[in-house]
Amino acid sequence: MASSNIAVTHSELGVVQADVVEARRISPHFVRLTLSGEALAGWRHLGFDQWFRLAVPTTDRTRFDNLADTFDMGGYLRYLTLPKSTRPVIRNYTVREYRPELRELDIDFVVHGDDGVAGPWAASLPLGATVGLIDQGCGYRHVEADDVVLVGDESALPAVVGILRDLPRDVRGHAVIEVPDLADAQPVDGPDGVPVHWVVREPGDRVGARALEHLRELPPFTGTVSAFAAGESKLATGARRHLVNERGVPKANIDFCGYWRA
């Protein structure tokens, strides 16, 4: 991750292996994979924007059993020493939904043609593939506040929608989500007092620019604010800067994370 103030909270579970049991394109730029496996019975379900390291196979010989149980600096250095021929690719993803009774976990992948590794892998609809997951905890810390403000691009859509799903029902505020196509908007189960502003990026726009513009145009907040901003690095840091400098939100009340750089 690039710029971020998000703390990692490691789980005791270590590397969880699961298999892709369902794979489908749900919108122009999203593929949803459903993972299942007995090991998911022990998953630490935190809700909100819970994220994890996803180890994706690169060949039929990819191994997950020799990964470190925690992906801290030591775990990363150990990962780098593994033979490239059997080493998975590791990327960060958010839990879209977890169904403990079925031992199932959904992941939504943004897919842009051949860009990246995990996106094209997911776009191939890899039914039956085995993956590894290392739980990293939540980025968003809900604090008591008069308003909740959530901002993200498509890479942060699962995080923002997950936070909305798990917020107290009496919360009010705003959620701004920028997507490349209005058809990428998803149904949201959020508090009635937190409208979701779907902002569509036009071809040629810098990622996050329209979301920031929309954030700046929101009406004045009535009191204390709890905020979350994530996605492309300039969007996350730009939203934080606006909230601190223009809206007077204390830095401690803003969780932000640059998931990627344009």
PyMOL commands that set and color helices and strands:
alter all, ss='L'
color gray80, all
select helices_A, chain A and resi 38-42+73-81+100-102+118-123+154-166+182-184+209-217+233-245+251-253
alter helices_A, ss='H'
color red, helices_A
select strands_A, chain A and resi 16-27+30-36+51-56+89-94+97-99+104-110+130-137+147-152+173-179+196-200+225-232+254-260
alter strands_A, ss='S'
color yellow, strands_A
deselect
rebuild
show_as cartoon
